Amino acid sequence: MGQTDANGVDLSGVTGRLVQTVDLVKSPAPQAIATDTVNGHIFVLQVESSATAPQGNLYLNRIDRLTGTITGSMQLKGFGHGLSMGAEPVGTDTYLWTEVGPLHTTSDGTTFGKAVTRFLFEPGKVLDGSLIPSERKFTPPGSTSGTGPSLDPVNRQLCVMYHKDGKRHFTRYDAAAAATGSWVPVGSTFVMPAGEDVTPDVPSPYPLKKTLVSQGFTVLGDVLYAYQWAPYDQENNPTTVPDAFPGIAFLTSYSWTTGQRLDRQVVTGADGLTRREPEGVATEVDPATETRLLFGFSNTVPGTTGSRDVTICWYPTKPAVDGIKVLADWEDLALEPGISPGASRPRGRLIALAGTTYLQLRGTVTCSPGLTADGRFATLPHRLRATRLTRQNVPRNNNTGRCVCRIETDVSGGLRVYGPTPDNAITWIDLDGVSVAWR
């Protein structure tokens, strides 16, 4: 059982979905995530494959937060690994905070940026980190290796993580001042306590590696959130651990004031992804003014062996109203050709009640000239898509006593109907009674 922190986040609680299984501009896995809710963007960093480019090159994807469509990208040469990122809206533009060279390569060959910089997102542009003037870069004093920034959008503070004396340090700065080159620490520096990278003793289907891997961090007010990963130990158990299952994700919260751990939980969101590797964490204030803690996963793109996509989930902070948390309000379904809205247009929403999340549908669809075979009739918005098979029986037109059909959805977001035949066509489907457990 978790606890609700000062921000209203319960790491053991229910989660919603922002986008699901969005293909990125290149094949490698996503690294860091950030959002610009003013202009409706999601930004995702991914490392350019070392097979085709030098270590330290990144791609920056911009995604429409409503449709999941890629709306632009940049190539970042000599920037690092994409440890973390911040997105800052300025009018209709977005400025990004990321790590940048000079580069540091670790013993395992991974390359990180040792400085932090801020730049304007310009679709199609190639940005060379070595050409960015030194006055637009900041290296934390005493930093010995990789660094990374994260933006607190509520308090307008930039938190910079860096390594010093063998420990991870976190220092906050006023974001507006940092943008002008004034780097004056705000308050104290948080130093990660010793032993926090030891893999917890949790139930697992396969042996876990003993050391956690950092997958990102973010700060909101007095709470620091660390996203970590315990990979399955395939190296020492090659015959028992399948490569397709990467491990277990954890989110840990710390009090900045006391330096103590507040909570640590196994992350259970999006559990149906085939290769569920944790990637990136951030905070945002959504258009409805709710503050959210975001966390991402990469997944293998269907039909490939190495290409990765991105799924981004979130923890709500608004309290339940009459016991119900609305994780995604009513949205129209996208209908297939030949399918039309009935008297009440087909819509869906996501709610949580007593710790269980439900997909609810309403409305009717008409099918002209009639469905005569199983198939897709609609597509759910990203906010409603499940990662495991979800199904329910629903009413349909009564034909020779057949008045019920089955609808199903899965990670693709497609709504499919089962039951129509050439001699018993479905001409309408009633969705009003759908309220099914969602994962």
N, C-alpha and C positions, 0 to 999 in steps of 0.2 A: 504494500500500500504506500502510495506516495503522499506528498503534501502539496498544498497550494502556496506558492511563494508570494513575495511582495508584489509581483507583477500580475498575479492571477493565473500563473502557469502551473499546471499539475502534470509532471512528467509521466505519471502513470495513467493519465486521463485520456479521454477521447481525442481523436485528431480528424481534421478535415483534409481536403485535397485541393491544391492550387492548379497544377497541371500533371498529366500522367503520360509517361512513355513518349516524350517528345524527342524525335530524332534531331541530333545536333549537326553542325556543318561539317564536322570531321568525325572519324571513327572512335578515337580514344574516349575514356570515361570523363564525365564532368568532374570538376574539382571544387570550385567555390560558387556560391549563389548570392544574389542580391536583387532587390526590387525597387522600382520607381513607381509607386502607386499613384502619383500625381498624373503621370503621362501613360500609365497602363503598361509598363514594361517589366519583364523579368530578364535578368542578366546571368549568364552561366559561363564560367571559365572552363576551358578544357586544354590539356597539354597536347601540343602537336606531337605526333608520333616521332620518336627518336630514330625510327628506321628511315624517315624521309627528311628529317630536319635536325639541326643541332639541339642539344638539351637546353631547356630554358625558354623555348618558344611556346606561346599560348595562342589559342583562339578564343575570342570573346563573342558569345552568341547573344542576340537580343530577341526576346520572345514576347509575343502578344499574350498578356496574362488572361485574356478571355477565351481566345481561340486556340492557344498553343502553337501558333504559326511563327516560324522564324521570320523576323522582319529586318534583319541585317546582321552583319558580323564584322569583326576587325581581326587582323593578325597582329600579335604583340611579340616582337622579336627581342630576345634577351631580357625577358621579364622574370622568369623563374618557374615555379610549379603551381602557382595559384592557390596558396594556402587559405586565403580568405579575401573578402572584397566588400566594398561599400558602394552604394549607388546614391547619388545626391542630385535631386531634380533642381534645375535652375530655369524657371520658365518652361519652355517646351523642350529644352535640352536636358541631357543627363551627363553628369560628370562621374567618373569612376575612380575609386581609390583602390590601388592594387600594390603588390610588391613589384620591384623592378631591380635590375642589376645596378651595381656590380654583383656578379653571380658567385655563389658558393656551392660546390659539389661535394656531397657527402661520400662516405666510404662505399655505399651501395650504388653510387653513380647517379643519384637523384640531384637535380640542380635547383637551387632556390635563389630568390632575389634577396639581397641584404638591405635594400632601401625601400622606402614607400614613396609613391607619387600619385598625382591626380591629373586626369586628362579628360577631354571631351570625347564622348562617343560619336564617331563619325563613320557611318556605314561604308564598308568597302576599303577603308584606309588601312595601310600597313604602318605601324608605329614602331620605330626602332628605339629600344630603351637606351642604347649607347649614345644616341643623339639628343636625349633629353638633358637640358642644362642642369648642372649640379645644384643650382639654387632651387630647382623644382623637385629635388629628391631629399629625403630625410632618412638618415640612419640613426637609430636609437643609440645613445652613448653606451659604450661597452658591449654592444651586440657582437656576437661572434659568428653567427651563421644566418639562417633564413629568418625572415620577418613577414608580417602580414597585418593589414588593417581591417577593422570592422566598424561599421557606423551604427551608433545608437540614434535612431530617427526621432525619438521622443525628446531626448535631452541634448540633441545636436552635438554629440561628442564622438570623437574618433578614438577608438582603442587600438593600440599597436602592440602586437605580440612580438617578442624577440627572445633570443637565447643569450644568457649571461651567467657566468659561473656555473655552467652545467644545468641551469634551471630555466624554465620558461617564465618570462616576465611579461606583465601586461601594464601598460601606462596609458592613461586617458589624456586627450587634448581637446581643446575647443575646436570644432571642425571648421568654423568660419575663419578663425585665426590661423589654423594650419594651412588653409587654402591660400593665405597670403604669405606663407613662409615663416610664420611665428609659431614655434613649437615650444610652448610653456606647459609643463605637466599640470594637470588638474587633479588635486588631491594626491593620495598615496599610490604607489605602485603595488600591484598584486603579484605575488610570487607563488607559483603553483607549489603546493605542499609536496613533500617527498612521499613516494609510494603511490601516487595517484595514477600511475601508468601500469600498475599491476592488475592483470586480468581478474575480475571478481569470480568467485565460485558460484556459478549459476548453472541451472540445468541446460545441457547442450547435447544434441544428437551425436556430435563428434568432438574429439579433443580440440581444445582451443590453444592458440599460442599464448605464452605466459605474459607477454607485454602488449599493452594496448597501443594502437596506432592512432595518432591525432588526425581527425578528419575535418577540423574546423572549430571555430569559436565565435561567440558573439556576446555582446554586453547590452543589458537593458537596465538602466538605473543602477541599483546596488548589487545586481546579480550577474555573475559571469556564467555563461553556459559553454560547456566543452562537449564536443561531439567526438566519440571515440569508437573504435572498431577492434573487436577481438577476432582475427581471422581463424578459420579452422586450420589446424596444424597438419596440412597435407604433406609437408616436407618430411616430417617424422612418422607419418602414418599414410604412406602412399597407396596402400592397398585398401584402406578402409574409408578414407576421406575423399569424396568426389570433388573435382575441381569446380563443378557447376554451382556449388553452394559455398559462398565466400566466408560466412561467419555471423557474428552477432554484434548488433549496434547498441551503443549506450549513449545516453545523455546525462550529464552530471551538472549540477548547479552549485555555485559557491557564493558565499557572502563576501562582497568586496570589503566590507567594514571589518569583519572578524577574520577573514581568510580561511574560514572553515567550510567544509562541504555541507551543503544543505540537503541534497538528495542525489541519488543515482538510480536510474531505471533502465531496464532493457527496452529498446524502442520496438514497438510491435506494429507500427503503421506500415501499410503496403506490403503485408507479409506474403502475398501471392506472387511477387515478382520472381522470375526464374533465376536471375543472378542479382541478388539484392545487396549491393555494396554501398555503404553510407558515404555520401559526398556532399559536404557543404551545409552550413547552418547560418541563419541570419534572423534579424527582427524587422518587422514592418508595421506601419499603421495603414490599414486598408481603407478603401474609400468610405466605408461605413464607420470609420473612426475606431474600430477595434484594433488593439495592438496584438500582434501574432508572433509566435516563435516558429520560424520555418526550418525544415530539415529536408535534405535531399537524398535520393538514391540513384545509382546508375543501374542499368539493366541491359541484358543482351538483346539487341534488336532482332526480332523474329526473322529467321531465314539466314542469319549470319553467325559467325563464330566469334568475331572479335569486336564488332561495332557496338557502341553503347548509346543508350538514350538517357533521359533524365525524368524523374518523377519527384515532385516537390509536395510535401505535406506540411501541416501546421497544427500547432496547439492553440486553442482559443483562450482568451482571457476574460471574456464577458461571462458573468455568472448565469446560471440557468434561470429561466423565467417559468414559474409553475412547474419546475422539475425538468424543463425541456431546454436544450441548447440547440439553436438552429445553426448548423455548420455550413449550409448552403441554402439560400432561400429559393423560392419557386422560380424555375427557369424553363423556357420552352425547349422541347425536344426537336432535333433536326430530323425531318421526315424523309424517307426514301421516295423516289419517283413513283407515282401511282397511289401514294398514301396521303390522305388529307385530314385536317382536323375535323372532329365531329362538332356537336353542339357546344362542347366545352373543350378548348384547345388542350393538347397533351403537354403536361409539364411535370417536373420532378423537383424534389428537394431532399436535403439530408438533415436529419435531426438525431440528437442523442438523448436517450431517456434511461435513467438508472444505469449508466455506464455502458449501454448497448447503443450502437449506431444503426439507424434504419434508413433505407432508401424508400421514399414515398413517391408514388406517382398519382396523377389525377387526369381526368379528361378522357376523351374517346378519339379513336381514329377510324376513318372509313377507307375501304380498300376497293378501288375500282379498276378493272371489272370484278375483282375478287382475287384473293390469294389462293393458289392451288398447290403450293409447295412450301416446305419449311424455308425460312430465310429472314434476312434483316428487314425490319420495317422502320427503324428509327435509330438515332445515335444520341447518347447522353452527352451533355456538356462535361468538360474535364472535371469540374467540381463534384460530379456525381459518380464518376467511374470507379468501379470496384476492381480489386486485383485478384479476387477469387470468383469462381462461378457462383452466380446468384440467380435464383429462379422462383417463380410463383405461378400458380394457375389463376386464370382470369376469365371473366365471361366473354362470350363471342355470340354472333348471331346463331339462333337455334335452327339447325338444319337436320331433320330426321333424328331428333333427340340429342344431337351433339351440340352442346352449348358452352363448352369450356375448352380453352386451349392453354398451352404453357408458354410463358415468355421467359427468356434467359438473357443475361448479360455477363460479360467477363472483362478482362483487362483492356480489351480493345474499345470498350464503351458502346459497342453495337448492341441494340435490342433486337433479339430474334424471336420469331414465333414458331411454335411447333404444333402441328395438328391439321393444317389444311391439306386437302387432297384434290385431285382433278374432279372427283364426283361430289365433293363437299367443300366448296370454296368458303373462305372467311371473308365476309364483307364489312364487318366492323369488330373492333376490340375495345372493351371497357377497361380502363386502367385505374378507376377510382378506388378500388379496394387494395391496391398494392402498398404494402408496408412490410418490408422484408429486411432481415438482418444483413448488414453491409460490412464488408471488410476491405 
